[in-house]
């Protein structure tokens, strides 16, 4: 019978490091609580749809100007959706 490994997988290190660095911050705790809410998950899905739409537009217009403009607009939409204020 195999014993369970006590090592942490390498893929979990960034999350653990971020949790350790931000452990005492009240804004990080409120972000973690907000992230678990139904509304946040709903808005995160809309953000994903915005990025899928941006990727579709980039297939049509693949120039550097289009890449920057569409990327910035998609990012702005996601910030507006996911920011609580």
C-alpha positions in Angstrom: 0.0 0.0 0.0 1.4 3.4 -1.0 1.6 6.3 1.4 0.2 9.6 0.2 2.9 12.1 -0.8 3.6 15.0 1.5 5.1 17.1 -1.2 3.2 20.0 -2.6 2.8 19.9 -6.4 4.8 22.5 -8.3 1.6 23.9 -9.8 0.3 24.9 -6.4 3.4 27.0 -5.4 2.3 30.3 -7.0 -1.1 30.2 -5.2 0.5 29.3 -1.9 3.1 32.1 -2.3 0.4 34.7 -3.1 -1.7 33.5 -0.1 1.4 33.7 2.2 2.3 37.2 0.9 -1.2 38.6 1.2 -2.3 36.7 4.3 -2.8 39.8 6.6 -4.4 42.1 4.1 -8.1 42.9 4.5 -8.6 43.7 0.8 -7.2 40.3 -0.2 -9.6 38.6 2.3 -12.5 40.5 0.9 -11.4 39.6 -2.7 -11.4 35.9 -1.7 -14.9 36.2 -0.3 -16.1 38.2 -3.4 -14.6 35.6 -5.7 -16.7 32.8 -4.1 -20.0 34.7 -4.8 -22.5 33.8 -7.5 -22.4 37.3 -9.0 -18.6 37.2 -9.4 -18.7 33.8 -11.2 -21.5 35.1 -13.4 -19.5 38.2 -14.4 -16.4 36.1 -14.9 -18.3 34.1 -17.5 -19.2 37.4 -19.3 -15.5 38.3 -19.1 -14.7 35.0 -20.8 -17.2 35.7 -23.5 -15.6 39.2 -24.1 -12.2 37.5 -24.6 -13.7 34.9 -26.9 -15.3 37.7 -28.9 -11.9 39.6 -29.0 -10.2 36.5 -30.2 -12.8 36.2 -33.0 -12.2 39.8 -34.0 -8.5 39.2 -34.0 -9.0 36.4 -36.5 -10.6 38.9 -38.9 -8.2 41.8 -38.3 -4.7 40.5 -37.3 -2.7 43.7 -37.4 -0.7 45.0 -34.5 -3.0 48.0 -34.1 -6.1 45.8 -33.9 -4.3 43.5 -31.5 -3.6 46.3 -29.0 -6.9 48.0 -29.4 -9.1 44.9 -29.1 -6.9 43.6 -26.2 -7.3 46.9 -24.3 -11.0 47.0 -24.9 -11.5 43.4 -23.7 -9.4 44.1 -20.6 -11.4 47.3 -19.8 -14.6 45.3 -20.2 -13.4 42.6 -17.8 -12.2 45.2 -15.3 -15.5 46.9 -15.4 -17.4 43.6 -14.9 -15.2 42.2 -12.1 -14.6 45.4 -10.0 -17.1 45.8 -7.3 -16.9 49.6 -7.1 
